[in-house]
Amino acid sequence: MRPRIKIGLWVGAVLLALLFVRRTLGYFSSPLYLGGLILIEIIMASLWHFEVAFFPLLMVVFLWAGSDPGLFASPAMSIRWVVLVMGASAGALLWMRSRQRALTALHLAAFFCVAAALASALISAVPTIALLKVVSLFLLFLYGSTGARLAIVGREARFMRGLLLASEVLVFLCVIGNFAGFSILGNPNSMGAVMGVAITPLLLWGFMVAQTRAEKHRRGAVLLLSGFLLYSSLSRAGLLAAAVAVVTLCVCLKRQRLLIQGAFFCVLFLAVAAVVRPDQFSDFVTATTSNILYKGKREEGLLGSRRTPWEKSVALIKEHPWLGSGFGTSDVGQAPAGKSLDLVRGLYTGEGALREHGSSYLAITEYVGLVGVIPFAFLLFLVVRMIVQMFLWTRRTGNSYHPGIPMAMVLAAGLLHAFFEDWLFAVGYHLCVFFWTLAFLLRDLLPSPAEVSARGGSPSWARILYPIPGPAVTNR
């Protein structure tokens, strides 16, 4: 091509670009269009570095969507679904190209759960909402079965260090938000759920495997802050989940001495407080017992706040025993007069929050019925089996550095917490996304049954999963 023609083409392209910018410049002055452009750029950048960047982006967006409305959480209510769709689609394509991991019984059971949810959605009184919720469940399980697994393959140590750092940052942000009058994690129950199920087990494990004294002190301080946040949430389920996770982790890693030391210092602190200021200590004990154990309703008993939603859920299960009332739509019902359907939240505009079920297991049984709940029960059974295998391996080897250890603790705490809160299959909730992502990751990291039942020696791993002084292990 002649030089003059090339120059002419370049000049024409520049003129067309300037004309386009001149005609569309007004859009960039709109916060909506500018925010959308920035969002597209962030998503494209995370897709370009999918293995490293997409899981953090997914969790940040879901946390943002569940934060205080004063933090502009409303746009994230819609953005989270865009990010989940992109992650599931791109993750599935990348997984099919790499084929590094095969689908297992856990993944197949998850997709059977989607089929059961779809069957119940078709008979729902509000099928539009039910089908949208089924699609969200499918996208979460698709991402966990494909794209999420790419985030940890070959980079287990980096993934766990990043997860620990993110946990520390989240705790600091929550403390700062409390002093500033904002709730980063939404309401107190959400704060208790995240701190009790996810943050406390992760930080305790990070404290145990810290490389340096400074790192150990920092993580110990952040662990104490997370305990303060957990206590301030007054969440009984969160406190119980955290306590069970802490005790189980110490027993599995044969760190009973650490558990005894922690209990000793707690008792010593309470004893000193009782001696120095007995009146204030008595008021503290009374307030703690009333607010945490009885939720201010001592006359109703220990589980008085849960009895009513449990009874209502059982009554609704009896009304729709086989295929349930429709996945995620038990409380939507018919549209009230003058109300419009909000497809983002699954509610009718102006109608408040969904009814509390008081248990994830009662909620899913109400949604899909006794027939539809069978694949969900099988899925949960597989998760429990993974946790038990990880516990047995940890107890036998005493190896603290396996990344599956904190994942198993989070899953165990989550399953216990789900007895008292209905989030386990609520895909719009950030803890649900985090829980199922870790469940699918743990499946790839799990020691084989032969390694779990072996009497001697350590299982084989090809690399040190957490590069700190300790026994090196080799890959299976």
C-alpha positions as CSV (number, residue, x, y, z in Angstrom):
1,M,0.0,0.0,0.0
2,R,1.3,3.5,-0.9
3,P,2.5,5.8,1.9
4,R,-0.1,8.4,1.0
5,I,-2.9,6.0,1.2
6,K,-1.7,4.8,4.7
7,I,-1.5,8.4,5.9
8,G,-5.0,9.1,4.6
9,L,-6.4,6.0,6.4
10,W,-4.8,7.0,9.6
11,V,-6.1,10.6,9.3
12,G,-9.6,9.3,8.6
13,A,-9.5,6.9,11.6
14,V,-8.4,9.7,13.9
15,L,-11.1,12.0,12.6
16,L,-13.8,9.3,13.1
17,A,-12.5,8.7,16.6
18,L,-12.7,12.4,17.4
19,L,-16.2,12.6,16.0
20,F,-17.3,9.7,18.1
21,V,-15.8,11.2,21.2
22,R,-17.5,14.6,20.5
23,R,-20.9,13.0,20.0
24,T,-20.7,10.7,23.1
25,L,-18.8,13.0,25.4
26,G,-22.0,13.9,27.3
27,Y,-22.4,10.3,28.4
28,F,-19.2,10.5,30.4
29,S,-20.6,13.3,32.5
30,S,-23.3,11.0,33.8
31,P,-22.3,9.0,36.9
32,L,-24.4,6.1,35.6
33,Y,-22.6,5.8,32.3
34,L,-19.2,6.5,33.8
35,G,-19.8,3.9,36.5
36,G,-20.9,1.4,34.0
37,L,-17.8,2.0,31.9
38,I,-15.6,1.6,34.9
39,L,-17.4,-1.6,35.9
40,I,-16.9,-3.1,32.4
41,E,-13.2,-2.3,32.5
42,I,-12.8,-3.9,36.0
43,I,-14.7,-7.1,34.8
44,M,-12.6,-7.3,31.6
45,A,-9.4,-6.9,33.6
46,S,-10.4,-9.6,36.1
47,L,-11.4,-11.9,33.2
48,W,-8.0,-11.4,31.6
49,H,-6.4,-12.5,34.9
50,F,-9.2,-14.9,35.8
51,E,-7.3,-17.3,38.1
52,V,-5.9,-14.6,40.2
53,A,-8.4,-11.7,40.2
54,F,-11.9,-12.9,39.6
55,F,-12.7,-14.6,42.9
56,P,-11.6,-11.5,44.9
57,L,-13.8,-9.4,42.6
58,L,-16.8,-11.7,43.1
59,M,-16.5,-11.6,46.9
60,V,-16.0,-7.8,47.0
61,V,-19.1,-7.2,44.9
62,F,-21.3,-9.6,47.0
63,L,-20.0,-8.0,50.2
64,W,-20.7,-4.6,48.8
65,A,-24.3,-5.7,47.9
66,G,-24.9,-6.8,51.5
67,S,-23.4,-3.8,53.2
68,D,-25.0,-0.8,54.8
69,P,-27.3,1.2,52.4
70,G,-25.2,4.3,53.3
71,L,-22.3,2.7,51.4
72,F,-24.3,2.8,48.1
73,A,-25.1,-0.9,48.2
74,S,-28.1,-0.6,45.9
75,P,-26.1,-0.6,42.6
76,A,-24.3,-3.7,43.8
77,M,-27.6,-5.6,44.1
78,S,-27.7,-5.8,40.3
79,I,-24.0,-5.7,39.6
80,R,-23.4,-8.9,41.6
81,W,-25.5,-10.9,39.2
82,V,-23.6,-9.5,36.2
83,V,-20.3,-10.5,37.8
84,L,-21.6,-14.0,38.7
85,V,-22.8,-14.6,35.1
86,M,-19.5,-13.5,33.7
87,G,-17.6,-15.7,36.2
88,A,-19.7,-18.8,35.6
89,S,-19.5,-18.4,31.8
90,A,-15.8,-17.6,31.6
91,G,-14.9,-20.2,34.2
92,A,-16.8,-22.9,32.4
93,L,-15.1,-22.1,29.1
94,L,-11.6,-22.0,30.7
95,W,-12.2,-25.2,32.6
96,M,-13.3,-27.0,29.4
97,R,-10.1,-25.9,27.7
98,S,-7.8,-26.9,30.5
99,R,-9.6,-30.1,31.8
100,Q,-7.3,-30.2,34.8
101,R,-10.0,-31.6,37.1
102,A,-12.8,-34.0,36.3
103,L,-16.4,-33.6,37.7
104,T,-17.0,-35.7,40.8
105,A,-20.0,-36.9,42.7
106,L,-20.1,-33.6,44.6
107,H,-20.4,-31.6,41.4
108,L,-23.0,-34.0,39.9
109,A,-25.1,-33.8,43.1
110,A,-25.0,-30.0,42.9
111,F,-26.5,-30.0,39.4
112,F,-29.1,-32.5,40.5
113,C,-30.0,-30.0,43.2
114,V,-30.5,-27.4,40.5
115,A,-32.8,-29.8,38.7
116,A,-34.9,-30.4,41.8
117,A,-35.1,-26.6,42.4
118,L,-36.2,-26.2,38.8
119,A,-39.0,-28.7,39.3
120,S,-40.3,-26.9,42.3
121,A,-40.0,-23.5,40.6
122,L,-42.4,-24.6,37.8
123,I,-45.2,-25.1,40.3
124,S,-44.5,-21.9,42.3
125,A,-47.1,-19.3,42.6
126,V,-44.5,-16.8,41.3
127,P,-42.6,-18.8,38.7
128,T,-40.6,-15.8,37.4
129,I,-38.9,-15.2,40.8
130,A,-38.5,-18.9,41.4
131,L,-36.8,-19.4,38.0
132,L,-34.5,-16.5,38.5
133,K,-33.4,-17.9,41.9
134,V,-32.8,-21.3,40.2
135,V,-30.7,-19.7,37.6
136,S,-28.6,-18.0,40.3
137,L,-28.1,-21.3,42.1
138,F,-27.0,-22.9,38.8
139,L,-24.6,-20.1,38.1
140,L,-23.1,-20.4,41.6
141,F,-22.6,-24.2,41.3
142,L,-21.3,-23.8,37.7
143,Y,-18.7,-21.3,38.9
144,G,-17.7,-23.4,41.9
145,S,-17.4,-26.6,39.7
146,T,-15.3,-24.9,37.0
147,G,-13.9,-21.4,37.3
148,A,-13.3,-21.3,41.1
149,R,-11.2,-24.5,40.9
150,L,-8.8,-22.8,38.5
151,A,-8.1,-20.1,41.1
152,I,-6.3,-22.6,43.4
153,V,-4.7,-25.2,41.0
154,G,-1.0,-24.9,41.4
155,R,-1.1,-21.8,43.6
156,E,-2.5,-23.1,46.9
157,A,0.0,-21.2,49.1
158,R,-0.7,-17.9,47.3
159,F,-4.4,-18.4,47.5
160,M,-4.4,-19.1,51.2
161,R,-2.1,-16.1,52.0
162,G,-4.4,-13.9,50.0
163,L,-7.4,-15.2,51.8
164,L,-5.8,-14.6,55.2
165,L,-4.8,-11.1,54.2
166,A,-8.3,-10.4,52.9
167,S,-9.7,-11.6,56.2
168,E,-7.5,-9.2,58.2
169,V,-8.4,-6.3,56.0
170,L,-12.1,-7.1,56.3
171,V,-11.9,-7.1,60.1
172,F,-10.1,-3.7,60.2
173,L,-12.7,-2.3,57.8
174,C,-15.5,-3.6,60.0
175,V,-13.9,-2.1,63.1
176,I,-13.5,1.3,61.4
177,G,-17.0,1.1,60.0
178,N,-18.4,0.5,63.5
179,F,-16.7,3.6,64.8
180,A,-17.9,5.6,61.7
181,G,-21.5,4.5,62.0
182,F,-21.5,2.1,59.0
183,S,-22.0,-1.6,58.9
184,I,-19.7,-3.2,56.3
185,L,-21.5,-6.6,56.6
186,G,-25.0,-5.3,57.0
187,N,-27.0,-6.2,60.1
188,P,-25.6,-7.7,63.3
189,N,-26.8,-11.2,62.4
190,S,-24.8,-11.0,59.2
191,M,-21.8,-9.7,61.2
192,G,-22.0,-12.6,63.5
193,A,-22.4,-15.1,60.7
194,V,-19.3,-13.9,58.8
195,M,-17.1,-13.5,61.9
196,G,-18.2,-16.8,63.4
197,V,-18.3,-19.0,60.3
198,A,-15.5,-17.6,58.1
199,I,-13.2,-15.1,59.7
200,T,-12.5,-16.8,63.1
201,P,-11.5,-20.3,61.8
202,L,-9.3,-18.7,59.0
203,L,-7.5,-16.3,61.4
204,L,-7.0,-18.9,64.1
205,W,-5.4,-21.3,61.5
206,G,-3.3,-18.3,60.2
207,F,-2.2,-17.6,63.7
208,M,-1.1,-21.2,64.2
209,V,1.0,-21.3,61.0
210,A,2.4,-17.8,61.0
211,Q,5.9,-17.6,59.7
212,T,7.4,-14.8,61.8
213,R,6.8,-13.4,65.3
214,A,5.5,-10.1,63.8
215,E,3.0,-12.0,61.7
216,K,1.9,-14.1,64.6
217,H,1.3,-11.0,66.8
218,R,-0.6,-9.2,64.0
219,R,-2.9,-12.1,63.3
220,G,-3.4,-12.6,67.0
221,A,-4.5,-9.0,67.4
222,V,-6.8,-9.3,64.4
223,L,-8.2,-12.5,65.9
224,L,-9.0,-10.6,69.1
225,L,-10.7,-7.9,67.1
226,S,-12.8,-10.4,65.2
227,G,-13.8,-11.9,68.6
228,F,-14.9,-8.4,69.7
229,L,-17.0,-8.0,66.6
230,L,-18.5,-11.4,67.0
231,Y,-19.4,-10.6,70.6
232,S,-20.8,-7.2,69.8
233,S,-23.1,-8.8,67.2
234,L,-24.9,-10.7,69.9
235,S,-25.3,-13.6,67.5
236,R,-25.7,-16.9,69.4
237,A,-25.4,-19.0,66.2
238,G,-22.2,-17.2,65.3
239,L,-20.7,-17.6,68.7
240,L,-21.6,-21.3,68.8
241,A,-20.2,-21.9,65.3
242,A,-16.9,-20.1,66.2
243,A,-16.5,-22.0,69.5
244,V,-17.0,-25.4,67.8
245,A,-14.6,-24.5,65.0
246,V,-11.9,-23.3,67.5
247,V,-12.2,-26.4,69.7
248,T,-12.2,-28.8,66.7
249,L,-9.2,-27.1,65.1
250,C,-7.2,-27.2,68.3
251,V,-8.1,-30.9,69.0
252,C,-7.4,-32.0,65.4
253,L,-4.0,-30.2,65.4
254,K,-3.3,-31.6,68.9
255,R,-3.1,-28.0,70.2
256,Q,-5.1,-28.6,73.4
257,R,-2.5,-26.6,75.3
258,L,-3.4,-23.5,73.3
259,L,-7.1,-24.1,74.0
260,I,-6.4,-24.5,77.7
261,Q,-4.2,-21.4,77.8
262,G,-7.0,-19.4,76.1
263,A,-9.6,-20.6,78.5
264,F,-7.3,-19.9,81.4
265,F,-6.7,-16.3,80.4
266,C,-10.4,-15.7,79.9
267,V,-11.3,-17.1,83.3
268,L,-8.4,-15.1,84.9
269,F,-9.7,-11.9,83.3
270,L,-13.2,-12.5,84.5
271,A,-12.1,-13.3,88.0
272,V,-10.0,-10.1,88.2
273,A,-12.9,-8.1,86.9
274,A,-15.3,-9.7,89.5
275,V,-12.9,-8.8,92.3
276,V,-12.0,-5.3,91.2
277,R,-15.5,-4.2,90.2
278,P,-18.1,-6.7,91.4
279,D,-21.2,-4.5,90.7
280,Q,-20.2,-3.9,87.1
281,F,-19.3,-7.5,86.6
282,S,-22.7,-8.6,87.9
283,D,-24.4,-6.2,85.5
284,F,-22.2,-7.5,82.7
285,V,-23.1,-11.1,83.4
286,T,-26.8,-10.3,83.6
287,A,-26.8,-8.3,80.4
288,T,-24.8,-10.9,78.6
289,T,-27.1,-13.7,79.6
290,S,-30.2,-11.7,78.7
291,N,-29.0,-10.4,75.4
292,I,-27.1,-13.4,74.0
293,L,-28.8,-16.5,75.5
294,Y,-32.4,-15.2,75.6
295,K,-32.3,-12.3,73.1
296,G,-34.1,-10.1,75.8
297,K,-37.0,-12.6,76.0
298,R,-36.1,-14.8,79.0
299,E,-39.7,-15.8,79.5
300,E,-39.8,-17.5,76.1
301,G,-36.9,-19.8,76.9
302,L,-33.5,-20.4,75.3
303,L,-34.8,-20.9,71.7
304,G,-37.9,-18.7,72.0
305,S,-36.8,-16.5,69.1
306,R,-36.6,-19.5,66.8
307,R,-39.7,-21.4,67.9
308,T,-42.2,-19.3,65.9
309,P,-40.4,-19.4,62.5
310,W,-39.7,-23.1,63.0
311,E,-43.3,-23.9,63.7
312,K,-44.5,-21.8,60.7
313,S,-42.0,-23.5,58.4
314,V,-43.2,-27.0,59.5
315,A,-46.8,-25.9,58.9
316,L,-45.9,-24.8,55.4
317,I,-44.1,-28.0,54.7
318,K,-47.2,-29.9,55.6
319,E,-49.2,-27.8,53.2
320,H,-46.8,-28.5,50.3
321,P,-45.1,-31.8,51.3
322,W,-43.8,-33.2,48.0
323,L,-42.4,-30.5,45.7
324,G,-42.7,-27.6,48.1
325,S,-43.8,-24.0,47.5
326,G,-41.2,-23.1,44.9
327,F,-37.5,-22.5,45.2
328,G,-36.9,-19.3,47.2
329,T,-40.5,-18.0,46.8
330,S,-42.4,-19.3,49.9
331,D,-43.1,-15.7,51.1
332,V,-43.5,-13.8,47.9
333,G,-47.1,-14.7,47.3
334,Q,-49.5,-12.7,45.2
335,A,-48.7,-9.1,44.2
336,P,-50.4,-6.6,46.6
337,A,-52.5,-3.8,45.1
338,G,-50.3,-1.0,43.8
339,K,-47.1,-3.0,44.2
340,S,-44.6,-3.9,41.4
341,L,-42.3,-6.9,41.3
342,D,-38.6,-6.2,42.1
343,L,-36.7,-8.8,40.1
344,V,-33.4,-7.9,41.8
345,R,-34.5,-8.7,45.4
346,G,-37.2,-11.2,44.6
347,L,-39.8,-9.1,46.5
348,Y,-42.7,-6.9,45.8
349,T,-41.6,-3.3,46.1
350,G,-42.4,-1.8,49.4
351,E,-43.2,-5.1,51.1
352,G,-40.3,-5.5,53.5
353,A,-38.0,-8.5,54.0
354,L,-38.6,-12.2,53.4
355,R,-39.9,-14.2,56.3
356,E,-37.3,-15.7,58.5
357,H,-37.3,-19.5,58.5
358,G,-34.9,-19.9,61.4
359,S,-33.0,-22.7,59.7
360,S,-31.5,-23.3,56.3
361,Y,-32.6,-26.9,56.4
362,L,-36.2,-26.1,57.1
363,A,-36.1,-23.4,54.4
364,I,-34.9,-25.7,51.7
365,T,-37.4,-28.4,52.7
366,E,-40.2,-25.8,52.5
367,Y,-38.9,-24.6,49.1
368,V,-38.5,-27.9,47.3
369,G,-40.5,-30.4,49.4
370,L,-39.6,-33.9,50.7
371,V,-38.9,-35.2,47.2
372,G,-36.9,-32.3,46.0
373,V,-34.8,-32.2,49.2
374,I,-33.2,-35.6,48.5
375,P,-30.4,-34.3,46.2
376,F,-29.8,-31.4,48.6
377,A,-29.5,-33.9,51.5
378,F,-27.1,-36.0,49.4
379,L,-25.0,-32.9,48.6
380,L,-24.8,-32.0,52.3
381,F,-23.8,-35.6,53.1
382,L,-20.9,-35.4,50.7
383,V,-19.8,-32.1,52.3
384,V,-19.9,-33.7,55.8
385,R,-17.9,-36.6,54.5
386,M,-15.2,-34.3,53.2
387,I,-15.0,-32.5,56.5
388,V,-14.7,-35.8,58.4
389,Q,-12.0,-37.1,56.0
390,M,-10.0,-33.8,56.5
391,F,-10.4,-34.0,60.2
392,L,-9.2,-37.6,60.3
393,W,-6.2,-36.9,58.1
394,T,-5.3,-33.8,60.2
395,R,-5.6,-35.7,63.5
396,R,-3.5,-38.6,62.2
397,T,-0.7,-36.6,60.6
398,G,-0.7,-33.5,62.9
399,N,0.3,-31.5,59.8
400,S,-0.9,-27.9,60.3
401,Y,-0.1,-26.5,56.8
402,H,-2.6,-28.2,54.5
403,P,-4.9,-25.5,53.0
404,G,-7.9,-27.9,53.3
405,I,-7.8,-27.6,57.1
406,P,-9.2,-24.1,57.4
407,M,-11.6,-24.8,54.6
408,A,-13.0,-27.8,56.4
409,M,-13.3,-25.7,59.6
410,V,-15.3,-23.0,57.7
411,L,-17.6,-25.6,56.2
412,A,-18.2,-27.3,59.6
413,A,-18.9,-24.0,61.3
414,G,-21.2,-23.1,58.4
415,L,-23.2,-26.3,58.5
416,L,-23.7,-25.8,62.3
417,H,-24.6,-22.1,61.9
418,A,-27.2,-23.0,59.1
419,F,-29.3,-24.8,61.7
420,F,-30.2,-21.4,63.1
421,E,-30.1,-19.1,60.1
422,D,-31.4,-19.6,56.6
423,W,-28.6,-18.5,54.3
424,L,-27.1,-21.8,53.0
425,F,-28.9,-21.8,49.7
426,A,-29.6,-18.0,49.4
427,V,-27.2,-17.2,46.5
428,G,-27.6,-13.5,46.9
429,Y,-25.9,-13.7,50.3
430,H,-22.1,-13.3,50.3
431,L,-21.5,-16.1,52.9
432,C,-23.5,-18.6,50.7
433,V,-21.1,-17.8,47.8
434,F,-18.0,-18.1,50.0
435,F,-19.2,-21.4,51.6
436,W,-20.0,-23.2,48.4
437,T,-16.8,-22.0,46.7
438,L,-14.7,-23.4,49.5
439,A,-16.7,-26.6,49.4
440,F,-15.8,-27.2,45.7
441,L,-12.2,-26.2,46.3
442,L,-11.8,-28.6,49.2
443,R,-12.9,-31.4,47.0
444,D,-9.8,-31.0,44.8
445,L,-7.5,-30.6,47.8
446,L,-8.9,-33.5,49.9
447,P,-6.5,-36.4,50.7
448,S,-7.6,-39.7,49.1
449,P,-9.4,-42.2,51.3
450,A,-6.3,-44.4,51.3
451,E,-4.3,-41.6,52.8
452,V,-6.9,-40.9,55.4
453,S,-7.1,-44.5,56.6
454,A,-3.3,-45.2,56.3
455,R,-1.7,-45.9,59.7
456,G,1.8,-44.5,59.0
457,G,3.6,-41.8,57.1
458,S,2.3,-38.6,55.6
459,P,0.3,-38.4,52.4
460,S,2.3,-37.3,49.3
461,W,2.2,-33.7,47.9
462,A,4.4,-32.2,45.3
463,R,5.0,-28.9,47.0
464,I,5.0,-27.3,50.4
465,L,1.5,-25.8,50.5
466,Y,2.4,-23.1,53.0
467,P,6.1,-22.1,52.8
468,I,7.0,-22.0,56.5
469,P,9.4,-24.1,58.6
470,G,7.8,-27.5,59.0
471,P,7.6,-31.0,57.6
472,A,7.8,-30.9,53.8
473,V,5.1,-33.1,52.1
474,T,4.9,-34.4,48.5
475,N,2.0,-34.5,46.0
476,R,-0.2,-37.4,45.3
